[in-house]
């Protein structure tokens, strides 16, 4: 008997898989009976992280905002596992600066990874899922975009990141509307502060007390605390949920 949120025999692409949430998510997918296509720019770190999973994971190293790499990766995933049933647009970077000091390059780097990358993967995976729907598969798959409470509330020194994360919310709703007729669902999870390498600065001595004061639960989240909800949204048990955002943030979005 399959448990709630089972991913038995499903293949999920996870971008930004070499560490943090992406790495934890791949492990959770495997534990729920699925297979993963792990994608990251850091090929050496990716292969090291994915080595325990053997042939349950296909590791692909490249730039998530490179159209050719994205198209080739989806083709490889389908060829290797037979189909792709899920996509998690998790890859992310930060380039912190106040507005008046932020360069155009810092702005573009963040939007390229978070928005252009998510668009390219959504398009490529969506085309594959639509083809399967037209061939008779009425539940071809689901997409989960990884946003942030910064996209709901803004974040000082991160206008690029906040704009990108807000953009992912709009992308999710538009994707959900367009892909619904093909049985493809799209939702967003909005993270608070997760204990990963990317949040080391804001968890440091300078910002720790202020950040924790804004979290009703009073602590950082661990990566394995956010992965169950993502996997649930990917699973058939969430078959009537689309176009939504769910904040996994310890209550940050309700704080005054």
Short mmCIF file of the C-alpha atoms (twelve columns), coordinates in Angstrom:
data_MODEL
# 
_entry.id   MODEL 
# 
loop_
_atom_site.group_PDB 
_atom_site.id 
_atom_site.type_symbol 
_atom_site.label_atom_id 
_atom_site.label_alt_id 
_atom_site.label_comp_id 
_atom_site.label_asym_id 
_atom_site.label_seq_id 
_atom_site.Cartn_x 
_atom_site.Cartn_y 
_atom_site.Cartn_z 
_atom_site.pdbx_PDB_model_num 
ATOM 1   C CA . UNK A 1   0.000  0.000  0.000   1 
ATOM 2   C CA . UNK A 2   1.418  3.334  -1.046  1 
ATOM 3   C CA . UNK A 3   1.627  6.080  1.561   1 
ATOM 4   C CA . UNK A 4   0.430  9.661  1.208   1 
ATOM 5   C CA . UNK A 5   2.648  11.565 -1.215  1 
ATOM 6   C CA . UNK A 6   4.067  8.470  -2.884  1 
ATOM 7   C CA . UNK A 7   6.271  9.085  -5.905  1 
ATOM 8   C CA . UNK A 8   6.514  5.414  -6.825  1 
ATOM 9   C CA . UNK A 9   7.859  5.003  -10.371 1 
ATOM 10  C CA . UNK A 10  7.867  8.756  -10.998 1 
ATOM 11  C CA . UNK A 11  10.848 10.701 -12.326 1 
ATOM 12  C CA . UNK A 12  11.431 14.247 -11.071 1 
ATOM 13  C CA . UNK A 13  13.921 16.828 -12.319 1 
ATOM 14  C CA . UNK A 14  15.423 18.912 -9.497  1 
ATOM 15  C CA . UNK A 15  17.582 21.899 -10.394 1 
ATOM 16  C CA . UNK A 16  20.213 23.098 -7.933  1 
ATOM 17  C CA . UNK A 17  20.733 19.617 -6.470  1 
ATOM 18  C CA . UNK A 18  24.354 19.657 -5.306  1 
ATOM 19  C CA . UNK A 19  23.571 20.950 -1.817  1 
ATOM 20  C CA . UNK A 20  20.921 22.372 0.486   1 
ATOM 21  C CA . UNK A 21  17.244 21.958 -0.305  1 
ATOM 22  C CA . UNK A 22  17.886 20.399 -3.711  1 
ATOM 23  C CA . UNK A 23  20.098 17.662 -2.294  1 
ATOM 24  C CA . UNK A 24  17.634 16.923 0.502   1 
ATOM 25  C CA . UNK A 25  14.775 16.857 -1.988  1 
ATOM 26  C CA . UNK A 26  16.457 14.267 -4.196  1 
ATOM 27  C CA . UNK A 27  16.911 12.054 -1.140  1 
ATOM 28  C CA . UNK A 28  13.238 12.425 -0.215  1 
ATOM 29  C CA . UNK A 29  12.108 11.620 -3.755  1 
ATOM 30  C CA . UNK A 30  14.172 8.438  -3.704  1 
ATOM 31  C CA . UNK A 31  12.764 7.469  -0.291  1 
ATOM 32  C CA . UNK A 32  9.229  7.829  -1.676  1 
ATOM 33  C CA . UNK A 33  9.923  5.399  -4.496  1 
ATOM 34  C CA . UNK A 34  10.813 7.888  -7.203  1 
ATOM 35  C CA . UNK A 35  13.789 8.589  -9.423  1 
ATOM 36  C CA . UNK A 36  15.539 11.918 -9.846  1 
ATOM 37  C CA . UNK A 37  17.340 13.882 -12.508 1 
ATOM 38  C CA . UNK A 38  19.734 16.014 -10.476 1 
ATOM 39  C CA . UNK A 39  20.963 19.222 -12.116 1 
ATOM 40  C CA . UNK A 40  23.609 21.654 -10.929 1 
ATOM 41  C CA . UNK A 41  26.332 23.934 -12.275 1 
ATOM 42  C CA . UNK A 42  28.905 22.355 -9.936  1 
ATOM 43  C CA . UNK A 43  29.405 18.954 -11.533 1 
ATOM 44  C CA . UNK A 44  32.002 17.651 -9.067  1 
ATOM 45  C CA . UNK A 45  29.894 18.517 -6.019  1 
ATOM 46  C CA . UNK A 46  26.787 17.147 -7.718  1 
ATOM 47  C CA . UNK A 47  28.354 13.766 -8.461  1 
ATOM 48  C CA . UNK A 48  29.707 13.511 -4.922  1 
ATOM 49  C CA . UNK A 49  26.328 14.320 -3.394  1 
ATOM 50  C CA . UNK A 50  24.399 11.950 -5.645  1 
ATOM 51  C CA . UNK A 51  26.803 9.003  -5.461  1 
ATOM 52  C CA . UNK A 52  24.867 7.129  -2.730  1 
ATOM 53  C CA . UNK A 53  21.773 6.825  -4.947  1 
ATOM 54  C CA . UNK A 54  23.320 4.819  -7.784  1 
ATOM 55  C CA . UNK A 55  21.129 4.314  -10.835 1 
ATOM 56  C CA . UNK A 56  18.105 5.939  -9.162  1 
ATOM 57  C CA . UNK A 57  19.614 9.325  -10.080 1 
ATOM 58  C CA . UNK A 58  20.809 10.795 -13.372 1 
ATOM 59  C CA . UNK A 59  23.245 13.661 -12.676 1 
ATOM 60  C CA . UNK A 60  23.590 16.432 -15.260 1 
ATOM 61  C CA . UNK A 61  25.975 19.373 -14.864 1 
ATOM 62  C CA . UNK A 62  25.316 22.680 -16.583 1 
ATOM 63  C CA . UNK A 63  23.845 26.173 -16.514 1 
ATOM 64  C CA . UNK A 64  20.101 26.112 -15.755 1 
ATOM 65  C CA . UNK A 65  19.635 29.266 -17.862 1 
ATOM 66  C CA . UNK A 66  21.289 27.801 -20.972 1 
ATOM 67  C CA . UNK A 67  18.491 26.887 -23.433 1 
ATOM 68  C CA . UNK A 68  20.545 24.213 -25.192 1 
ATOM 69  C CA . UNK A 69  21.554 22.546 -21.934 1 
ATOM 70  C CA . UNK A 70  17.942 22.557 -20.719 1 
ATOM 71  C CA . UNK A 71  16.556 21.000 -23.907 1 
ATOM 72  C CA . UNK A 72  19.312 18.373 -24.024 1 
ATOM 73  C CA . UNK A 73  18.821 17.530 -20.349 1 
ATOM 74  C CA . UNK A 74  15.099 16.872 -20.733 1 
ATOM 75  C CA . UNK A 75  15.822 14.674 -23.750 1 
ATOM 76  C CA . UNK A 76  18.432 12.737 -21.752 1 
ATOM 77  C CA . UNK A 77  16.044 12.353 -18.823 1 
ATOM 78  C CA . UNK A 78  13.287 10.949 -21.029 1 
ATOM 79  C CA . UNK A 79  15.717 8.646  -22.828 1 
ATOM 80  C CA . UNK A 80  17.190 7.391  -19.542 1 
ATOM 81  C CA . UNK A 81  14.046 6.931  -17.445 1 
ATOM 82  C CA . UNK A 82  11.301 6.795  -20.080 1 
ATOM 83  C CA . UNK A 83  9.393  9.899  -18.955 1 
ATOM 84  C CA . UNK A 84  9.527  12.940 -16.691 1 
ATOM 85  C CA . UNK A 85  6.651  13.265 -14.213 1 
ATOM 86  C CA . UNK A 86  7.789  16.210 -12.131 1 
ATOM 87  C CA . UNK A 87  9.912  19.355 -12.143 1 
ATOM 88  C CA . UNK A 88  11.228 21.361 -9.198  1 
ATOM 89  C CA . UNK A 89  12.667 24.740 -10.156 1 
ATOM 90  C CA . UNK A 90  14.953 24.969 -7.139  1 
ATOM 91  C CA . UNK A 91  18.215 26.458 -8.467  1 
ATOM 92  C CA . UNK A 92  19.009 29.818 -6.965  1 
ATOM 93  C CA . UNK A 93  21.711 32.374 -6.247  1 
ATOM 94  C CA . UNK A 94  21.946 35.654 -4.356  1 
ATOM 95  C CA . UNK A 95  23.842 38.794 -5.288  1 
ATOM 96  C CA . UNK A 96  23.216 41.159 -2.389  1 
ATOM 97  C CA . UNK A 97  23.425 44.961 -2.623  1 
ATOM 98  C CA . UNK A 98  21.290 47.968 -1.775  1 
ATOM 99  C CA . UNK A 99  19.376 49.349 -4.769  1 
ATOM 100 C CA . UNK A 100 21.665 52.345 -5.308  1 
ATOM 101 C CA . UNK A 101 24.725 50.100 -5.298  1 
ATOM 102 C CA . UNK A 102 23.403 47.126 -7.250  1 
ATOM 103 C CA . UNK A 103 24.943 46.658 -10.675 1 
ATOM 104 C CA . UNK A 104 22.994 45.601 -13.730 1 
ATOM 105 C CA . UNK A 105 25.084 42.436 -13.807 1 
ATOM 106 C CA . UNK A 106 24.034 41.558 -10.242 1 
ATOM 107 C CA . UNK A 107 20.415 42.138 -11.232 1 
ATOM 108 C CA . UNK A 108 20.671 40.047 -14.384 1 
ATOM 109 C CA . UNK A 109 22.520 37.133 -12.781 1 
ATOM 110 C CA . UNK A 110 19.784 36.568 -10.221 1 
ATOM 111 C CA . UNK A 111 16.892 36.953 -12.659 1 
ATOM 112 C CA . UNK A 112 18.585 34.665 -15.183 1 
ATOM 113 C CA . UNK A 113 18.825 31.788 -12.720 1 
ATOM 114 C CA . UNK A 114 15.530 32.221 -10.896 1 
ATOM 115 C CA . UNK A 115 13.222 33.400 -13.668 1 
ATOM 116 C CA . UNK A 116 14.749 32.643 -17.070 1 
ATOM 117 C CA . UNK A 117 15.939 29.270 -15.818 1 
ATOM 118 C CA . UNK A 118 12.539 28.381 -14.385 1 
ATOM 119 C CA . UNK A 119 10.862 29.441 -17.628 1 
ATOM 120 C CA . UNK A 120 13.190 27.330 -19.782 1 
ATOM 121 C CA . UNK A 121 12.743 24.187 -17.670 1 
ATOM 122 C CA . UNK A 122 8.982  24.704 -17.432 1 
ATOM 123 C CA . UNK A 123 8.742  25.069 -21.199 1 
ATOM 124 C CA . UNK A 124 10.904 22.037 -22.013 1 
ATOM 125 C CA . UNK A 125 9.303  19.742 -19.444 1 
ATOM 126 C CA . UNK A 126 5.863  21.099 -20.301 1 
ATOM 127 C CA . UNK A 127 6.252  20.204 -23.976 1 
ATOM 128 C CA . UNK A 128 7.160  16.637 -22.973 1 
ATOM 129 C CA . UNK A 129 4.205  16.373 -20.582 1 
ATOM 130 C CA . UNK A 130 1.774  17.781 -23.151 1 
ATOM 131 C CA . UNK A 131 2.914  15.171 -25.658 1 
ATOM 132 C CA . UNK A 132 2.240  12.434 -23.113 1 
ATOM 133 C CA . UNK A 133 -1.194 13.853 -22.365 1 
ATOM 134 C CA . UNK A 134 -2.078 13.867 -26.049 1 
ATOM 135 C CA . UNK A 135 -0.871 10.264 -26.234 1 
ATOM 136 C CA . UNK A 136 -3.365 9.260  -23.545 1 
ATOM 137 C CA . UNK A 137 -1.702 9.956  -20.180 1 
ATOM 138 C CA . UNK A 138 -4.285 12.108 -18.378 1 
ATOM 139 C CA . UNK A 139 -2.047 12.871 -15.374 1 
ATOM 140 C CA . UNK A 140 1.274  13.645 -17.076 1 
ATOM 141 C CA . UNK A 141 2.911  15.486 -14.216 1 
ATOM 142 C CA . UNK A 142 3.364  18.430 -11.865 1 
ATOM 143 C CA . UNK A 143 5.693  21.401 -11.464 1 
ATOM 144 C CA . UNK A 144 6.754  23.045 -8.217  1 
ATOM 145 C CA . UNK A 145 8.493  26.421 -8.245  1 
ATOM 146 C CA . UNK A 146 10.646 27.249 -5.227  1 
ATOM 147 C CA . UNK A 147 9.957  30.831 -4.213  1 
ATOM 148 C CA . UNK A 148 10.510 32.710 -0.958  1 
ATOM 149 C CA . UNK A 149 8.790  34.977 1.514   1 
ATOM 150 C CA . UNK A 150 11.054 37.632 -0.010  1 
ATOM 151 C CA . UNK A 151 8.695  37.460 -2.971  1 
ATOM 152 C CA . UNK A 152 5.750  38.206 -0.669  1 
ATOM 153 C CA . UNK A 153 7.271  40.829 1.626   1 
ATOM 154 C CA . UNK A 154 10.434 42.084 -0.070  1 
ATOM 155 C CA . UNK A 155 13.922 41.863 1.400   1 
ATOM 156 C CA . UNK A 156 16.343 44.708 2.133   1 
ATOM 157 C CA . UNK A 157 19.451 44.483 -0.015  1 
ATOM 158 C CA . UNK A 158 17.839 41.946 -2.334  1 
ATOM 159 C CA . UNK A 159 15.648 43.768 -4.822  1 
ATOM 160 C CA . UNK A 160 16.831 41.356 -7.520  1 
ATOM 161 C CA . UNK A 161 16.022 38.259 -5.452  1 
ATOM 162 C CA . UNK A 162 12.690 39.665 -4.227  1 
ATOM 163 C CA . UNK A 163 11.643 40.587 -7.759  1 
ATOM 164 C CA . UNK A 164 12.624 37.154 -9.054  1 
ATOM 165 C CA . UNK A 165 10.731 35.356 -6.301  1 
ATOM 166 C CA . UNK A 166 7.632  37.500 -6.884  1 
ATOM 167 C CA . UNK A 167 7.979  36.695 -10.563 1 
ATOM 168 C CA . UNK A 168 7.904  32.985 -9.814  1 
ATOM 169 C CA . UNK A 169 4.510  33.425 -8.164  1 
ATOM 170 C CA . UNK A 170 3.138  34.991 -11.347 1 
ATOM 171 C CA . UNK A 171 4.839  32.322 -13.431 1 
ATOM 172 C CA . UNK A 172 3.171  29.629 -11.342 1 
ATOM 173 C CA . UNK A 173 -0.321 31.045 -11.791 1 
ATOM 174 C CA . UNK A 174 0.118  31.575 -15.538 1 
ATOM 175 C CA . UNK A 175 1.553  28.067 -15.964 1 
ATOM 176 C CA . UNK A 176 -1.293 26.560 -13.950 1 
ATOM 177 C CA . UNK A 177 -3.863 28.302 -16.153 1 
ATOM 178 C CA . UNK A 178 -2.211 27.364 -19.458 1 
ATOM 179 C CA . UNK A 179 -1.330 23.759 -18.593 1 
ATOM 180 C CA . UNK A 180 -4.549 22.800 -16.754 1 
ATOM 181 C CA . UNK A 181 -6.216 21.530 -19.922 1 
ATOM 182 C CA . UNK A 182 -3.370 19.046 -20.301 1 
ATOM 183 C CA . UNK A 183 -3.695 17.718 -16.762 1 
ATOM 184 C CA . UNK A 184 -0.439 19.409 -15.673 1 
ATOM 185 C CA . UNK A 185 -0.431 21.131 -12.282 1 
ATOM 186 C CA . UNK A 186 1.873  23.929 -11.118 1 
ATOM 187 C CA . UNK A 187 2.290  25.241 -7.576  1 
ATOM 188 C CA . UNK A 188 4.780  27.268 -5.535  1 
ATOM 189 C CA . UNK A 189 6.377  26.782 -2.149  1 
ATOM 190 C CA . UNK A 190 7.633  29.935 -0.433  1 
ATOM 191 C CA . UNK A 191 10.517 29.322 1.928   1 
ATOM 192 C CA . UNK A 192 11.550 31.283 4.963   1 
ATOM 193 C CA . UNK A 193 15.086 30.889 6.301   1 
ATOM 194 C CA . UNK A 194 16.318 27.353 5.678   1 
ATOM 195 C CA . UNK A 195 19.650 26.288 7.166   1 
ATOM 196 C CA . UNK A 196 21.637 25.965 3.933   1 
ATOM 197 C CA . UNK A 197 24.907 27.408 2.594   1 
ATOM 198 C CA . UNK A 198 22.956 30.141 0.762   1 
ATOM 199 C CA . UNK A 199 21.589 31.582 4.029   1 
ATOM 200 C CA . UNK A 200 24.835 31.611 6.011   1 
ATOM 201 C CA . UNK A 201 25.124 35.423 5.940   1 
ATOM 202 C CA . UNK A 202 21.654 36.201 7.308   1 
ATOM 203 C CA . UNK A 203 22.067 33.489 9.945   1 
ATOM 204 C CA . UNK A 204 25.339 35.034 11.093  1 
ATOM 205 C CA . UNK A 205 25.971 37.182 14.183  1 
ATOM 206 C CA . UNK A 206 25.068 40.461 12.473  1 
ATOM 207 C CA . UNK A 207 21.512 39.503 11.470  1 
ATOM 208 C CA . UNK A 208 20.632 36.417 13.572  1 
ATOM 209 C CA . UNK A 209 18.650 38.020 16.397  1 
ATOM 210 C CA . UNK A 210 16.612 40.254 14.111  1 
ATOM 211 C CA . UNK A 211 15.812 37.439 11.740  1 
ATOM 212 C CA . UNK A 212 14.772 35.027 14.493  1 
ATOM 213 C CA . UNK A 213 12.563 37.719 16.050  1 
ATOM 214 C CA . UNK A 214 10.500 37.752 12.866  1 
ATOM 215 C CA . UNK A 215 9.904  33.997 12.866  1 
ATOM 216 C CA . UNK A 216 6.961  33.025 15.111  1 
ATOM 217 C CA . UNK A 217 8.345  29.485 15.523  1 
ATOM 218 C CA . UNK A 218 11.628 31.068 16.616  1 
ATOM 219 C CA . UNK A 219 14.113 28.918 14.677  1 
ATOM 220 C CA . UNK A 220 15.548 28.184 11.242  1 
ATOM 221 C CA . UNK A 221 14.111 25.322 9.198   1 
ATOM 222 C CA . UNK A 222 16.122 22.277 8.190   1 
ATOM 223 C CA . UNK A 223 16.041 21.183 4.527   1 
ATOM 224 C CA . UNK A 224 14.306 17.914 5.393   1 
ATOM 225 C CA . UNK A 225 11.424 19.880 6.950   1 
ATOM 226 C CA . UNK A 226 10.452 21.472 3.643   1 
ATOM 227 C CA . UNK A 227 10.819 18.503 1.300   1 
ATOM 228 C CA . UNK A 228 7.685  16.551 2.362   1 
ATOM 229 C CA . UNK A 229 5.344  19.327 1.177   1 
ATOM 230 C CA . UNK A 230 7.172  19.617 -2.132  1 
ATOM 231 C CA . UNK A 231 6.864  15.881 -2.705  1 
ATOM 232 C CA . UNK A 232 3.190  15.956 -1.763  1 
ATOM 233 C CA . UNK A 233 2.541  18.639 -4.393  1 
ATOM 234 C CA . UNK A 234 4.365  16.482 -6.960  1 
ATOM 235 C CA . UNK A 235 2.308  13.420 -6.074  1 
ATOM 236 C CA . UNK A 236 -1.061 12.270 -7.367  1 
ATOM 237 C CA . UNK A 237 -2.512 12.916 -3.896  1 
ATOM 238 C CA . UNK A 238 -2.374 16.638 -4.721  1 
ATOM 239 C CA . UNK A 239 -4.253 16.037 -7.965  1 
ATOM 240 C CA . UNK A 240 -6.752 18.893 -7.446  1 
ATOM 241 C CA . UNK A 241 -4.261 21.518 -6.263  1 
ATOM 242 C CA . UNK A 242 -2.863 23.947 -8.829  1 
ATOM 243 C CA . UNK A 243 -1.918 27.619 -9.063  1 
ATOM 244 C CA . UNK A 244 -1.331 27.882 -5.310  1 
ATOM 245 C CA . UNK A 245 1.497  29.034 -3.093  1 
ATOM 246 C CA . UNK A 246 2.222  27.448 0.261   1 
ATOM 247 C CA . UNK A 247 4.543  29.232 2.680   1 
ATOM 248 C CA . UNK A 248 6.927  26.913 4.534   1 
ATOM 249 C CA . UNK A 249 8.436  29.626 6.678   1 
ATOM 250 C CA . UNK A 250 7.697  29.153 10.361  1 
ATOM 251 C CA . UNK A 251 5.094  31.927 10.140  1 
ATOM 252 C CA . UNK A 252 7.303  34.690 8.728   1 
ATOM 253 C CA . UNK A 253 4.678  35.846 6.225   1 
ATOM 254 C CA . UNK A 254 2.169  36.573 9.040   1 
ATOM 255 C CA . UNK A 255 4.616  38.594 11.128  1 
ATOM 256 C CA . UNK A 256 4.077  42.328 11.410  1 
# 
